[in-house]
Amino acid sequence: MKPITEIGAAVVGTGFIGVVHVEALRRLGVQVHGVVGSSRERAAARSNDLGLPPAYESFQAMLADTRVDVAHITSPNFLHYEQAKAVLAAGKHVVCEKPLAMSSRQSGELLELAERSGLVHAVNFNIRFYPTNQHVHGLVAEGGLGEVRLVSGHYLQDWLLLDTDWNWRLEPELGGDLRAVADIGSHWMDLTTFLTGRRITAVMADLATFIKTRRQPTGPVETFATDHAAKTVAREIHTEDCATILLRYEGGIRGALTVSQVSPGRKNSLIFEIDGSSSATGWNSERPDELWIGHRGRPNELILRDPAILNAEGRKAASLPGGHAEGFADTFKGLYAAVYGAVAAGRPGDGYPTFADGHDEMLVCEAVARSANEAQWVEVERSAKPAEARRTR
Ligand SMILES: NC(=O)c1ccc[n+]([C@@H]2O[C@H](COP(=O)([O-])OP(=O)(O)OC[C@H]3O[C@@H](n4cnc5c(N)ncnc54)[C@H](O)[C@@H]3O)[C@@H](O)[C@H]2O)c1
């Protein structure tokens, strides 16, 4: 086992989430040797402003750095496939942001390459790593809710509410043909799959684009930026602002999900409820330390995250004592603790989402798009390849 403090990493992308990756790695003691941006100048400026590690001259220069054992890919979606492939070809472990690729053809190829390489591969489904969600995973697995029957909830945001709101995610060639569903719905669908231990088998989806023309700034825009540019051009929008999706999971579980990036006042609200035959549970990402447990014949419970109260899975993911709020950034630390455990051992491990999970989510998203186009229920098309059966749950 290599000590975690001797493992070297680099982060590709220095936007909203690239910075969160760097900070989580530093908290774990990983040596982050550098960052890669769209240009050396832009990355160097971000490094300087935010105290990030130095900017590499280029992506190729990062690949050539033998100190780097693991590369994190946090660039816009259209770059994930080529960059993840290049990282694996360079013999480095890889952590890739979601969505893993632009199509299941690409994600399937990445999965195959990753499995053949013997390297550690992970997809950044960080929401699994709230200690409360890890607790729910354990609770469901041990039958604490009885037989799971119904999963419902939403993932709502408001940062694309106005026609003056702009981001690369609105451009299909940069973000993909699906927008809200691939960007945030994928988190909800991955999370509920993880929590229930059951994959989504069929979907019935309705997509809506309310803002059909947006004002695109002529200069670059950071994700979640709220300033409005003076100079803009009109652009037609073809990706969805909202989606309503009915789901069927393995074992007959039914689900209903609402996804939106145009819901006023909802900044980043992921809510799920899981109803079982004896009890239920519910969680809201905007109050992440609280977990609701519902009962029929006795008072309901509201658990405040506390390692002394959570089960073993929840306790493992918690960093702080109860009452000392944990949040979004902490989930990255929990996820990378699991991933870097495998890196330290020098081979893929378990307990974290892999390219198999990233590929499966691409298959589900493609089923959503197909269902919306055909206005009918469609099955998630999975081949019987063993790699896909090995996804982590
Ligand atoms: N897991 C999560 O919770 C979460 C949250 C936000 C974003 N994401 C994912 O992370 C990725 C980035 O999203 P973001 O919100 O940080 O976007 P962003 O626009 O804020 O940042 C993207 C970064 O990529 C850089 N970049 C562009 N071209 C590049 C290139 N050729 N090489 C290297 N870097 C390049 C940009 O300069 C920018 O720094 C997306 O895939 C998104 O889906 C995940």
The ligand as an SDF file (V2000), in Angstrom:
LIG
                    3D

 44 48  0  0  0  0  0  0  0  0999 V2000
  -20.4220   16.2130   -9.3870 N   0  0  0  0  0  0  0  0  0  0  0  0
  -20.9610   17.4100   -9.3240 C   0  0  0  0  0  0  0  0  0  0  0  0
  -21.6380   17.7250   -8.3650 O   0  0  0  0  0  0  0  0  0  0  0  0
  -20.7360   18.4020  -10.4240 C   0  0  0  0  0  0  0  0  0  0  0  0
  -21.0380   19.7550  -10.2180 C   0  0  0  0  0  0  0  0  0  0  0  0
  -20.7580   20.6630  -11.2420 C   0  0  0  0  0  0  0  0  0  0  0  0
  -20.2260   20.2130  -12.4390 C   0  0  0  0  0  0  0  0  0  0  0  0
  -19.9810   18.8980  -12.6350 N   0  0  0  0  0  0  0  0  0  0  0  0
  -19.4140   18.4280  -13.9050 C   0  0  0  0  0  0  0  0  0  0  0  0
  -18.0860   18.9510  -14.0070 O   0  0  0  0  0  0  0  0  0  0  0  0
  -17.7850   19.3500  -15.3330 C   0  0  0  0  0  0  0  0  0  0  0  0
  -17.3890   20.8240  -15.3270 C   0  0  0  0  0  0  0  0  0  0  0  0
  -18.4750   21.5920  -14.8750 O   0  0  0  0  0  0  0  0  0  0  0  0
  -18.2530   23.0550  -14.2160 P   0  0  0  0  0  0  0  0  0  0  0  0
  -19.5640   23.4170  -13.6530 O   0  0  0  0  0  0  0  0  0  0  0  0
  -17.0620   23.0570  -13.3350 O   0  0  0  0  0  0  0  0  0  0  0  0
  -17.9680   23.9260  -15.5270 O   0  0  0  0  0  0  0  0  0  0  0  0
  -17.1440   25.2700  -15.6440 P   0  0  0  0  0  0  0  0  0  0  0  0
  -17.5230   25.8870  -16.9260 O   0  0  0  0  0  0  0  0  0  0  0  0
  -17.2590   26.0840  -14.3930 O   0  0  0  0  0  0  0  0  0  0  0  0
  -15.6390   24.7670  -15.7320 O   0  0  0  0  0  0  0  0  0  0  0  0
  -15.1350   24.0240  -16.8320 C   0  0  0  0  0  0  0  0  0  0  0  0
  -13.6330   24.1810  -16.8550 C   0  0  0  0  0  0  0  0  0  0  0  0
  -13.0740   23.4000  -17.9020 O   0  0  0  0  0  0  0  0  0  0  0  0
  -12.0410   24.1680  -18.5340 C   0  0  0  0  0  0  0  0  0  0  0  0
  -11.7840   23.7140  -19.8760 N   0  0  0  0  0  0  0  0  0  0  0  0
  -12.4130   24.0480  -21.0360 C   0  0  0  0  0  0  0  0  0  0  0  0
  -11.7900   23.4630  -22.0660 N   0  0  0  0  0  0  0  0  0  0  0  0
  -10.7540   22.7450  -21.5670 C   0  0  0  0  0  0  0  0  0  0  0  0
   -9.7410   21.9270  -22.1280 C   0  0  0  0  0  0  0  0  0  0  0  0
   -9.6600   21.7280  -23.4570 N   0  0  0  0  0  0  0  0  0  0  0  0
   -8.8710   21.3370  -21.2970 N   0  0  0  0  0  0  0  0  0  0  0  0
   -8.9280   21.5340  -19.9680 C   0  0  0  0  0  0  0  0  0  0  0  0
   -9.8530   22.3100  -19.3730 N   0  0  0  0  0  0  0  0  0  0  0  0
  -10.7450   22.8910  -20.1690 C   0  0  0  0  0  0  0  0  0  0  0  0
  -12.5870   25.5950  -18.4730 C   0  0  0  0  0  0  0  0  0  0  0  0
  -11.5470   26.5340  -18.6320 O   0  0  0  0  0  0  0  0  0  0  0  0
  -13.1680   25.6270  -17.0610 C   0  0  0  0  0  0  0  0  0  0  0  0
  -12.1440   25.8950  -16.1280 O   0  0  0  0  0  0  0  0  0  0  0  0
  -19.0340   19.0200  -16.1510 C   0  0  0  0  0  0  0  0  0  0  0  0
  -18.8690   17.7940  -16.7820 O   0  0  0  0  0  0  0  0  0  0  0  0
  -20.1420   18.9330  -15.1230 C   0  0  0  0  0  0  0  0  0  0  0  0
  -21.1790   18.0500  -15.5000 O   0  0  0  0  0  0  0  0  0  0  0  0
  -20.2200   17.9950  -11.6500 C   0  0  0  0  0  0  0  0  0  0  0  0
  1  2  1  0
  2  3  2  0
  2  4  1  0
  4  5  1  0
  4 44  2  0
  5  6  2  0
  6  7  1  0
  7  8  2  0
  8  9  1  0
  8 44  1  0
  9 10  1  0
  9 42  1  0
 10 11  1  0
 11 12  1  0
 11 40  1  0
 12 13  1  0
 13 14  1  0
 14 15  2  0
 14 16  1  0
 14 17  1  0
 17 18  1  0
 18 19  2  0
 18 20  1  0
 18 21  1  0
 21 22  1  0
 22 23  1  0
 23 24  1  0
 23 38  1  0
 24 25  1  0
 25 26  1  0
 25 36  1  0
 26 27  1  0
 26 35  1  0
 27 28  2  0
 28 29  1  0
 29 30  1  0
 29 35  2  0
 30 31  1  0
 30 32  2  0
 32 33  1  0
 33 34  2  0
 34 35  1  0
 36 37  1  0
 36 38  1  0
 38 39  1  0
 40 41  1  0
 40 42  1  0
 42 43  1  0
M  CHG  2   8   1  16  -1
M  END
$$$$
